[in-house]
Amino acid sequence: MTIKKFILALCIALLSSGVAGAANTDPKHPEKTRLRDDLPAAATFNKESQDYPVLPLSPTTALTLEEALTLSLMQNPELQTFSGQIEARQGETQQAQALPNPEMGIEVENILGEDDSRAFKSAETTLEISQLIELGGKRQQRIRVADLKQQLADFDLESARLEVISTTNQAFFLNLSAQARVELTRENLQLAEKIFNTVQLRVKAGKTSPIAESQALITVRQSRLALKKEQHKLTAAQRRLAAGWGANKPHFKSTAGNIETIFEPLTWAVLYQRLEQNPEISRQTAELELQESRLALAQAYGIPDITLGGGVKRHEDNDDYTFLFGVSFSLPVFDRNQGNIRAARAGTGIRQKKELSKRVELQTSLRENYELLLVAYEEADSLRNSILPAAETNFSATDYGYRQGQFKFIDVLTAQKNLFEIRGQLLDSLTDFHVHRLNIEAITGQKLAANFNNAPSNPISTTEDK
C-alpha cells in the first residue's frame, strides 16, 4: 500500500468512526399549535420609522378590538425581541449537532544530535491523525437538550403573545369602561343642569327657597368637575392602549364596542378542562424533560470517550516508512462526573415540584377569576333588570312630584344621587365582568365571548325626563 493510499484510508476510517453515532439524531419538533389562531402571529420585523400606523387610523377613527389586537401583535416592541431569542436557540441546536474535529499532528525526532544523528540524518518524522469518539450518547443528549431549549423559546414566544393579547384586551375594555363613565358623568351633569333650571324657575315664582337654588348650583359644579376628571382618565386609558403597539399617542378617537354585552359564564368543569391549553403547563412539561435530558447528559459524561489515532513515520536514515495506530481513553478513577450528576438529579426533583406548584397556581387563579366572574354577572344582571329600572322610575316620579310641589328639593337630590350611584355600580359590575372574563381567557388561551366589534357603543341605559 502506498503512503498516499494509507493516509487516505486512515482519514476515511477515522471520520467514519466519528460519524457512526450521527444517524437519527436530528431533533424532532412537535407540531406547533398556536392559541388564538384567529389573530395574526407576532411580527418579527423592526419598525423603520416612528410614523404610524400600519392600519388606516385617524383622529376621527373608532378603533375596534380586532384592530387593536392586530396592531399590538404586529408592532409590540417586546414581541419583536423574541425572534432573536429563537434564532439563538436554533444556533445552539446547530452547534450541538456538530461532531468533534479531527486532530492532526507532526512530530520530528532524533535531530540536531552528534555523529549519525547530526542535523536531520537520523530524523524520524511522524504524521498522525486522531479522532475523538464520544461514547454514552453524549452527542444525542446534547442535541436533545438544545432542542428542548428551542421548544422553550417557542413556548416563551407563545406566552408573550397571549400576554400581549390579554393586556390589549384589558386596555381596550377599560377604554370602553372609561368612555361609558364619561357619558354617564356627562348625563348626570345634564340632569343636574335641568334640575337647576327647574329650581330657578320655582325660586323666581316664590315656590322654593333660594337655598335650594344654591344647593342645585353646587351639584352642577361638582358634576362638571367629575366630568373633567373622567375625561382625563379616558385620555390616560387611550394612551395606555396605544402604548401596546409602541405609539406615543392614540391615533383614534374612541373605541368601538359595547361593554354592556355580557353572557352567562360557562361551567367550572368546562373551564378546568381548558386549563391544559395554557402554554405555561406545556412549558413546565418541557422544562421537566429538559432537566431529565440534562441528567442523562451528565450521566453520559461519566462514560469515558476514546480517541482513535493513526499515522505514518518516515525514517531518514534508511529512507523507509512505518505505520502507527493507537487508542487512548481516560481512566474514570477520580472523576466520574459525580457532582454534575448529583446536581442534575436534584434539579429534576426541583423541576417536578415547580411543575406541580405552577399547575396549582394556575388552577387557583382560574377558580378565583371564575368565582368573581359569577359575582359580577349576577350583580350586573340584577342591577340592570330590576334595581336600575326601579331607581329610574323613582327618580322620574320624584322629579315630576317636585315640579308639582309634592316633594321637597332634598328628595330630588337623593333620588338623583341614588340613580347615579346605581348606574355607576352597574358600570363597575360590567367592567369587573369583562376584567375577569379576560383573565380567564388569558389563563385558558381560548375566547369565552362572542365578537364585540359589531355591537354599538351605548352608554348605561338612562331615563328620559317626563
N, C-alpha and C positions, 0 to 999 in steps of 0.2 A: 504494500500500500504506500503510495507517495505521501509526502508531507502534507501537500495541499488537500488531498482526499481525506487524510486523517483529521486534520483541523476542521474541515467541513462536516465530517461525520460527527466529531465531538460536539461542535456547536449545535447541530441538529438534535443530538441526543440530550444535551443539557436543556435546551429550550423545550423539547418535548416533555421532559420530566417536570419542567416548571409550569407548563400549562395543563398538566394532566388533570389537575383538580379544578380547572376553569369551567368545565361543562356544567350547564344547568345552574348557573349562579346569577343569572340576570334577575334583578328584583321583580317581584310580582306585585304590581299595584292593584289594589281593589278598585272596582268601578266606582267612580266618584258620584255621589248623589248630592246635588245642590238643593238645599232647602229654599223655599220661597222662589221656585224657578219661574214664577210669574213676573219676577222682576229681573232686570239685567244683572249680569255678573259685575264684580268690581273692576273698574278700569285700572290699567297698569301704566298708562302714559303720564307724562308730566305736562302740566299746563305751560304753554309757551308765552302766555301773556296773562295779565290780570283782567283783561277785557272779558266781560261776562255778559250774557250767559250762553250755555250750549243750546238750551231750549228758548223759543221766542217769547221771553218775558219782557214786560214793560211796566212802568209805574202805574198803569191802569189795568194790569192783568190780575185776574183772580186765580191764584195758584191752586191746583188740585193736588190731592195726596199722591197720586201716581207720578205727577211731575216732580214733586218734592223728593220722592224716593229715588227716582231716576237721576236727578241732579246730585243727590248725596252719594249714590253708588258710583257715579261716573266721575265725580270731582272731589270726593273726600280726600284730603291730603294724607290722612293716616292710612287709608286703604292702599294708597299708591306705594307705600313703603314695603308692602308685603311681597311685591314682585321680586324685589332684590333679595329678600329672605328666602323665597322659594328657589331662586336661581342659585343662591349659595348652597342650599341643601342638595340641589342637583349636582353641583360641583363636587360636594363631598361624596355623593354616591359614585360619581365617575372615578374619583380618586381611589375609593375603596375597591373598585374592580381591578385596579392596576396590579400587575404581577411585580415581584421584586426584580430589580435589574440584575442581569448577569455581571460578573466582575472579571476583569482581565488584568493579569499582572506579568511583568517581565523581570527576571532575576538573573544577574550575571555573577558567577562565582570564579574563584581561582584566578584572579587578575592582579596585576601590579606586584607580583612577588619577585623572587630571585631565581636564577638559573632557568630551569624548564618552565617555571611559572612567570617568567619575566613578561611584562606587558600583557598581551592577550593570547600568548601562545597556547596556554593550557586552559583558556576560558571555557566555562560551561554556561551557556545561555538557555534559560528556561522560559518558555511562553506557556502560561497557564490560564485557563478559563474555568470559572466556577459559577455555580447557580445555587441559590438558596431554595430549598424545597420546604414549603410550610406544611406542617402536619397538624392534625387535630381539627381541621375545618376552620382555621383562622380566617382565611380569605372569605369564605362563605358567611361567617359570622360578622365580619366587618361590613360586608355588603348588606346584610340583614339589618345591622344597627343603623347604617347610613340611610337605608330605605325607610325605616321606621321614623327616623328624624325628618325625612322628606314628607312622610304622611302627616306628622305632627305639624309641620309648616302649613300643609293644606288645611288641617283642622283649624289652625290659628287664623288662617285667612277666612274660613267659613264662619268662625266665631266672631271675628271682627266685622264681617259683612252683616251678620244678624244683629250685632250690636249697633251698627250704623242704621239699619232698618228700624230697630226698636227706638233708638234715640230720635230719629227723624219722625217716626210715628208719634212719639210722645210730644215732641216740639210742635208738630202740626196740630194735634188735638188741643194742646194748651193754647195755641193761637186761636182755634175755634172758640175755646172757652173764654179767652180774653176778649174776642170780638163780641161774643154774646154778653159778656159782662159790661162792655162799653154800651151796647144797645140797651141793656137793662137799666143801666145808670142814666142814660140819656132819656129813656121813657119815664123814669122816676123824676127826673128834672122837669120834663114837660108836664107831668102830672102835678108836681109841686107848683109850677107856674100857673096852671089852670086853677088850682085851689087858691093861690094867692090872688088871682084876678077876681075870683068869686068873693073872697073875703073883703077885698077893696070895695066892691060894689055894695056889700052888706054894711060895711062901715059907713060909706057915704050915705046910705039910706037910713042910718041910725039903728040898724037891727043887730049889730055886733060891736063889741068893744074894740077900740083901737089896739089893745094889747094883742088880740088875735091876729091883727094885720102884721104886727112886729114878729110874732111867732111864725107866721107864714113866710115872711121875708127871710128870717133866719133859716128856715127849712130850704128855701130856694138857694140861698148862698152855700149852704152845706152840700146840697146836691150838685152845684156847679163845681165845687172843689173835688167832690167824689168823682165826677166825670173826668176832670183833668187827670186825676190820679190813675184812673183806669185806662185812659188814653196813653199815658206814659208807660204803663205796664204792657199794653198791647205793642207799643213800639219796641220795647225790650224783647218781648216774645218773638216778634218778627225778625229782629236781628239775630236772636239765638237760633232760629230756624235756618236763616240764610248762612250762618256760620258753619252749618253742617256740610255745605259744599264749597267752603272756602271763600265765600263772598263777605266783604266787609260791610255791606249794607243790603237791605232787601230790595230786590228788583221786581217786586209785585205789590199790588195794592192791598190785597186781602187773601185769605184762604177760603176755598170753596168747599163746603161740606155742611153737614147737619149734625151737630153734636147731640141733638135730641133723639137720634136714631139709636135705640138700644134693642136688645133681644134677650130672651130667656137663656141663661147660661146652660152649657152642656153639663152632663152629669160628671161627677168626680171620676167614675170608672173610665170614661172616655178620655178625659184629660190625663189621667195617670198612665194610660196606655201610650199616649202621645209623648210622654216624657222621654222614652227611649230614642226619640228623634233628635234630642238635644246633642249638639256636637261635643259638648263637654263630656257626656257619657262615653261617646266613641273615642274621644281624646284620651280619657282615663284608661280605656282598654288598650289603646295603642301605647300609652306610657308604660303600662304594666308589661306589655310584650317587649318594649324597648329595654326595660330593666332586666327582663328574663334573658334577652339576647346578650346584654352586657355581661350577665353572669356566665352564659355559655361561652362568650368570647374570653372572659378571664380564665375559665377552666381550660379553654383551648390553648391559651398562652402558657399553661403549666406543662404542656407536652413539648419536649424539645424538637426543634427543627433539625434538618440535616442539610449539609452543604456538599454537593457533588462537584468534583473538580477533575480536570484532566488537562494534559498539555504535552508539549514536545520539548526535548532538551537537545541542544547541539553541543557536540564535543569538538573543540577546535583542534585538539592535539592529534586526533585521528580522522577528523572531518566526517564524523558519524552522528546519527540521530538516535535517541531513545525516547520512549513514550512514558507518560506519567498518568496515573489515575488515583484519586483519593476520595475518601468520605470522612467528613468531620461532623460532630454533633456535641452539644453541651451535655454534661452530666448533671441531672437535677438533684444535686446533693444538698445545696444550701437554699437555693431559690426555686421554689415550685409555684411561684405566684400566689402563695397562700394568702397574703394580705389583701391583694386585689379581689381574690375570690370571696374572702370574708366580707369585704366592703360591698361587693356586688350582691351578695346574698342578703345582707342587711338592707340594702337599698330596695330589693324586691319585696321584702316584708313591709317596708315603709310605704312603698307604692300601693300595695294591696290595701293598706289601711286608708291611704289617701283616696283611693277609688271609692271605698265604702263611704268615707266622710263626704266626698263630693256628691255622691248619689243621695245621701241623707239630706244634705244642704239643699239640693235642687227640689227634692220631694217636699221639704218643709216650706221652701219659698213658694212652690206651686200651690200647696194647700192653703197657705196664708193668703195669697192673692185670690184664690178661689173663694174662700170664705168672705173676704172683703168685697169681692165682685157680687156675691149673692146679697150682701147687705146693701150695697149701692143700688143694685137692681130693684130690690124690694122697696127701698126708700124712695127712689125716683118714681117707681110705678105708683106708690101710694100718694106721693105729693102731687103728681101730675093728674091722676084720675079722681082723687077725692078731696085732698086738702086744699090744693090751689083753686079749684073751681069754687069751693066754699068761701075761701078768702076773697076771691073776686066778687062773688055775689054779695058778701058782707060789705065790702068797700063801696060797691055801686049803691047799695041800699043806704049806707051811712051818708055818702056824698049827696044823694038825692034828698034824704031826710034833712040834712043840714041846710040845703037850699030852701027847703020848705019850712025851716025854723023848728024842726022836730028834734034835732040833735045839737049838741054843743060842738064847738070847733075842736076841742080836745078829742072828741070821739072820731072826727075825721082824720086827725093826725095819727091816732092809734091804729085805725083801720088801714091807713096808707102805709104806716111803718110795718104792720103785720104782713101786708101784701108783698111789700118789697123784700122783707126778710124771707118769706116763703119762696118767692121767685129765686132769690139768691141761694137758698137751701137746695132748691131743685137743681139749679145750675151746678152747685157743688157736688150733688149726688151724681149727676150726669158726667161731670168731669172725673169723679172718682171711678165711675163705672169704666170709662174708657182707659184710664190710667192702669187699672188692674187688669183689664182685658188685654192691653198691650203688653203688660208684664208677663201674662200667661202665654201670649203669642211668642214673646222672646224666649221663654223657657222651653216651650214645645217646638218652636220653629215652624208653626203652622198657623194660618189665619183662622180666626174664630167667627169673623163677622162678614157680612156682605159688603159690597162695594159702596163706599160712602161718597164717591166722587160726584155722582149724578144727583144726589139729594140737594135740594135748595138749602141755602144757608138762612135759616129762620131763627129769630130770637125766641126766648122763652115766651110762651103764649101770654098775651096781655088782655086786659079788659077795656073795652071802649066805654067812655063815659056815657051815661044815659041821661 
